[in-house]
Amino acid sequence: MSKKRAQDLEGMVFGKLTVIRFVKTGSLGKSKFKRSWWLCKCECGNEITMCRKELQESPHNRSCGCLLLAGRGPLAGQRPIEEAYKYAYNRLMNLCKWNGECLEWQGYCNLAGTPATSFLDKVISVRRLLWIIKYGEPESMITYSCGNPKCVNINHCIEVKNNAIHRRKKRNYKKH
């Protein structure tokens, strides 16, 4: 990416986010997609790294997450974290469809094929987020019991206390 291209978002404002500077071009974490990443400062003072596409094309990424936590915008006057979970739940359900008894995730899956989403500036397993919404923070890993890796039906989710299932899956994984 040329230097001129890297500077084209500096100083621009998207909602409560002001673009400070270009960070890098490439993938972030385990993602295979290469994007241009920008450091942004929110009006609340927090800094967040976001990709150009999220800044310019997504109407939902207009703050560091403080709008959800502060209860502003569509959540005004309501209890903060509970409403953030309620908003996330409704957004997740719009990305699912029923297939028999399974609620299949139609959104992003990580490299391991696990349904994943972003919540309050973190990538989190969809099953884990739904578990937190219904039961509270789990003590260990959440997995599925129905045999469908894209299933996020909370009735098919189980908490694995000793990660024995995860170790067994890892051991049987074949690298090509």
QUILIN-V7460 format. One line per field, one symbol per residue. phi: phi as a letter, one per 40 degrees, with the letter a starting at -180 (. if undefined). psi: psi as a letter, one per 20 degrees, with the letter a starting at -180 (. if undefined). burial: 1 if it has 9 or more other ideal C-beta (glycine too) atoms within 8 Angstrom, else 0. A space follows every 50 residues. Layout:
phi->???
psi->???
burial->???
//
This chain:
phi->.cccccccbdgcbbgccbccacbabicbgcccccbcbbcbbccchcbacb cdccccbccccbachcccccgcgcbdgbcdccccccccdcccccbbacbg ccbccbccbcccgcdbabafgbcbccccccccccbhcccacbbbbcgbcc cbcccccbcccbfccccccccccbcc
psi->pqhghhiiipiqpodjpppgrpgrpaqpcjqipprppppqpqhiiqqqpq qgggghhpihmjriihhghikrcijpjrpfhhhgggggghgghijqqpnc iqoppibpqahijppqrqolkqpqpgggghggggirpqhbqpaqiiioij pjphiiqqpogjkhgghgghhippp.
burial->00000100110001011111010000100000001111111101011111 11011000001111111110100010000100111011101100110000 01111000110001111000000111111111000001010111010101 11110110110010010000000000
//
